[in-house]
Amino acid sequence: MARSTNRSAKDGDSRVDPRELSLEEVLKSYEQPINEEQAWAMCYQCCSWLRVPRPATVTGGVYRVKDPSSILLLRDGTVSPKQESDDTDGPPLPPITERQLVQSLGVAIYQALDWGLDDSEERELSPQLERLIERMAGGNHSLQADSGGGNGTTDEGYSGQEEEEEEGEKGAIRPVCTFSQVMTLCTSRLANPALAPEHYQAVCRALFVETLELQTFLIKIRNAKEMLKKINGEDPQEDQAEIDALKHTDWTRLWVQLMKELRQGVKLKKVQEHEFDTLPTEFSLTPFEMLMQDIRTRKFQLRKVMEDGDIPTRVKRNAHEFILDFIRSRPPLKPASERNLAPPPQEQQSLHERVLAEIKQERKLKPVDSPGSKRYLHLAGKTESAIGKQLGLQKSTVGAIIRKWKTYKTTDNLPRSGAPRKISPSGVKMITRTVSKNPRTTRGDLVKDLQRAGTKVTKPTISNSLRCQGLKSCSARRVPLLKKAHIHACLKFANKHLNDSEDNWVKVLWSDETKMELFGINSTRRVWRRRNAAYDPKNTIPTVKHGGGNIMLWGCFSAKGTGQLHRIKGTMDGAMYRQILGENLFPSARALKMGRGWVLQYDNDPKHTIKATKEWLKKKHIKVLEWPSQSPDLNPIEHLWRELKVQVAKRHSRNLNDLDKICKEEWDKIPPEMCANLVTTTRNYKKCLNSVIANKGFSTKY
């Protein structure tokens, strides 16, 4: 059976192996389509899983098969479709029939068989498998509509009437409508139909294990190329350079060839009446176990002429040897010094051994009181006054200690229960439930609720009780007012762009406006002072009405750095906004080397979305990123505005013109690394989108 592929960090791969892989991940790992045996196994195992009734889920999700990414391959060889959850407020997902599942499964398997091929290429399949796919997909016409180019158009020079005439000559194709029919067709092709469940499960399990082994091997090739120096050849330097030139596709192709040789090698043995059947032993072994079985059973491999002319024969032979070295190294053996043997079972001791053990035990003697202890003096017959004078204690203290000894036979401190709780457990549950439903409930309201219930407590007692329940009084965050449409728009944007690559975000030019006050950030500041020195001028922060004046700024940035910063004079309307874009947008894009195909981002302010502005952007051939309303937490430029305001507040501007000058100086000082970190580095923007999805479209900390 296939053993676990978990490895330690010493083996050079600290990844945690997944419990499931999608068929699309398998195809991307091999960069080539699956073979026919794997296609038969996928059909059989998926139908076997779908045939068993499944209980309804809490989320109301349904199982659908859209493409190879919807088919999941588990470690034990089980194949199941991916479940689509219905977590939106819209109408529930329509139920899917068994016939539709069979048809979509056939289309997905057909896509996996043609994966990576050009539209002009067509793979030649065996008649049995091609007939099965056609019957599952409902005939040639349905198959081409589902898995074709996706544009819904027919091929040039191909007539529908001619197709109907050909189908009339060949006979109507009877579609397969149930899972049982698919399993029956998959079983009938085997020499021994009784071994179909075990065989197809072993094929899927081998595909899962070999995919993980291949991913580990490719990571090892990429991260540890110095191991290639161990390959022996006629010209080591030349071999090294040629093997380093092998690409990902070449390594995967060589891997598949070697697995095929290990699994279907030539065995020199007597001629048998029946054909050699590979069911199901060959697929139940890992690559390392197959190699060991070849050595034990003396399986020989005949050398054959290399068919692929793009890779030299000598390089391919060396690459095969390197892959075999990797397979041999997969079961890491621990040093003998690190192996922990199980303790031997304890044998029942004889009577002689038990007697010797009792003799060897240490005798525990009772402690003897020192002559100066209180208990010794009391037992000696001295009075409490005499004991107190001798030990320097009061008579009452000595009497209390003696009474404690007479009662508890000890003078140590006894455990005490402490003061009883003022709020009963039911009262704690009541106030916890109240603040959970309404977090804005004050401590005074909770004191009144408990007082009406017959319990009189103070506000600190309320705080202590709630703190024990994990609840802490904090300042509420101020966020934009969100309507239901805003929440759905934010959630839709996050789901749509969650899997976008970093290259897409590098092409985005983020823009926004902000207000800069002359007297900086009006946040709470803490100072170190003595008592009664609160109003010392050094310990106060002077304030003026309305911030002492302010200016409005427009700015933009990308992952490569900050663009131009423009001061808005007067009230901005649509015409002024277009003028600002004309003067600052293209110079910023050229300075940041955005290249072709960059995208502009702005919020849904009416000045930005009026018809004249949209026509101006269309005339200038500027692409615009669709943006949800009331979503400042999705715009990373807000972090740059915060950084700008903090730095400007440190410089104490004298007037508005000085404030404008300082803002532009600090804006230019923002390093490009900070801009890249907000968009691409460590996938910070993806974390922002994930937090929006986790919070169901509401505001987040970003």
Secondary structure, DSSP 8 states (H G I E B T S, - for coil): --------GGGT------SEEEHHHHHHHHTS---HHHHHHHHHHHHHHHHS-----TT--EEE--SGGGEEEETTS-EEEEEE---SSS-------HHHHHHHHHHHHHHHHTTT--TT------HHHHHHHHHHHTSHHHHHHHHS-SS----TT--HHHHHHHHHHH-------SHHHHHHHHHHTSSSGGGHHHHHHHHHHHHHHHHHHHHHHHHHHHH-GGGGGG---SSHHHHHHHHHT--HHHHHHHHHHHHHHHHS-B------SS----TTGGGGS-HHHHHHHHHHHT-B--------SSS-HHHHHHHHHHHHHHHHTSS----GGG------------HHHHHHHHHHS---------TTSHHHHHHTT--HHHHHHHHT--HHHHHHHHHHHHHHS--S------S--SS-HHHHHHHHHHHHH-TT--HHHHHHHHHHTT----HHHHHHHHHHTT-------------HHHHHHHHHHHHHHTT--HHHHHTEEEEEEEEEETT-----------TT-TTSGGG-----GGGG-EEEEEEEEETTEEEEEEEE-S---HHHHHHHHHHHHHHHHHHTT--TT-EEE----HHHHSHHHHHHHHHTT-EE----SS-GGG-THHHHHHHHHHHHHTT--SSHHHHHHHHHHHHHHS-HHHHHHHHTGGGHHHHHHHHHHHTTTS----
